[in-house]
Amino acid sequence: MSHEGKTQITFIFTASPDLVGEGDRIFASHAAWIAKTHYREGNLALLHYNVVKGPELSNPLDSSSQPTDNTCFVVTEVYETPAGLEDHWKQGSEGWGDFSAFVNWASSVNVAVLHGSPVIHSLW
């Protein structure tokens, strides 16, 4: 299914070894919360949700380069419309029990985010 024209948010969190366990806990909580609360159809639908985890590489363009001690968590969410992403943030701040823990953890790691951007190319 193509997601072209839909709304995507992508985070890359780069965590030091001492913060990886909390990242694991937070994203397990996040996935469970998403499964219980998010729309799957209509204007607010969450169409795609992935969390991936892997080592940060010393040369990010060389998959054979040595890993650093850090771990990257990448979160990708695709919504039917920008309103779905707005609903996600509203639900999170009002109802996800680990929202404040997430904000605290995120302030302790390196974060890159592409916030609510339209998908410009999507295959299948």
C-alpha positions in Angstrom: 0.0 0.0 0.0 1.4 3.4 -1.0 1.4 6.1 1.6 2.1 8.9 -0.8 0.5 12.1 0.3 -0.1 10.9 3.8 1.5 12.5 7.0 4.6 11.0 8.5 6.6 11.6 11.6 10.0 10.0 12.1 12.3 10.2 15.1 15.9 9.0 15.5 16.9 8.7 19.1 20.5 7.9 19.8 21.0 6.6 23.3 24.1 5.9 25.4 24.4 2.4 26.8 23.0 3.5 30.2 19.8 4.8 28.6 19.0 1.8 26.3 17.0 -0.1 28.9 14.7 2.8 29.5 14.3 3.2 25.8 13.3 -0.4 25.5 10.8 0.0 28.3 9.3 3.3 26.9 8.9 1.9 23.3 7.2 -1.3 24.6 4.8 0.9 26.6 4.3 3.2 23.5 3.5 0.3 21.2 1.0 -1.2 23.7 -0.7 2.2 24.2 -0.8 2.9 20.4 -2.5 -0.5 19.8 -5.2 0.3 22.4 -5.9 3.9 21.5 -5.3 4.8 17.9 -7.8 4.9 15.0 -7.3 2.4 12.2 -9.7 3.9 9.8 -10.9 7.3 8.8 -9.4 10.8 8.9 -7.4 10.1 12.1 -6.1 6.6 11.1 -2.6 5.4 11.9 -1.6 3.6 8.8 1.9 2.5 9.7 3.8 2.1 12.9 7.4 0.9 13.2 10.0 1.0 15.9 13.5 -0.3 15.0 16.6 -0.5 17.2 20.2 -1.0 16.2 23.8 0.1 16.8 25.0 3.5 15.8 27.8 3.0 13.3 31.0 5.0 13.3 30.4 5.7 9.7 26.7 5.9 9.0 27.2 5.4 5.3 29.2 2.2 5.7 27.3 -0.7 7.0 30.5 -2.6 7.7 32.0 0.2 9.9 32.5 -0.4 13.6 29.6 0.3 15.9 29.9 3.0 18.6 28.7 2.2 22.1 25.4 4.0 21.3 22.1 2.5 20.2 19.6 4.1 17.8 15.9 3.8 18.1 13.9 4.9 15.0 10.2 5.5 15.2 8.1 6.0 12.1 4.4 6.7 12.2 2.2 7.4 9.1 -1.2 9.0 9.5 -4.0 9.4 7.0 -4.0 13.2 7.5 -2.2 15.8 9.7 -5.3 15.6 12.0 -4.3 12.0 12.9 -0.9 13.2 14.1 -2.4 16.1 16.0 -4.8 13.5 17.7 -1.7 11.4 18.5 0.0 14.2 20.4 -3.2 15.1 22.2 -3.9 11.6 23.2 -0.3 11.1 24.3 -0.1 14.2 26.5 -3.5 13.5 28.1 -3.6 9.7 28.4 -0.3 7.8 27.9 1.0 7.0 31.3 4.6 7.1 30.2 4.4 10.5 28.3 6.4 12.4 31.0 9.0 9.5 31.2 9.3 9.7 27.4 9.9 13.4 27.5 12.5 13.1 30.2 14.3 10.2 28.4 14.2 12.1 25.1 15.8 15.1 26.8 18.7 12.8 27.8 19.5 11.4 24.3 20.3 12.8 21.0 17.1 13.3 19.0 16.5 14.1 15.3 12.9 14.4 14.1 11.1 15.1 10.9 7.7 16.3 12.2 4.5 15.7 10.3 5.8 15.9 6.8 4.0 14.7 3.7 5.2 11.4 2.2 6.6 12.3 -1.2 7.5 8.8 -2.5 6.0 5.5 -1.4 6.0 2.1 -3.0 3.6 -0.8 -2.3 
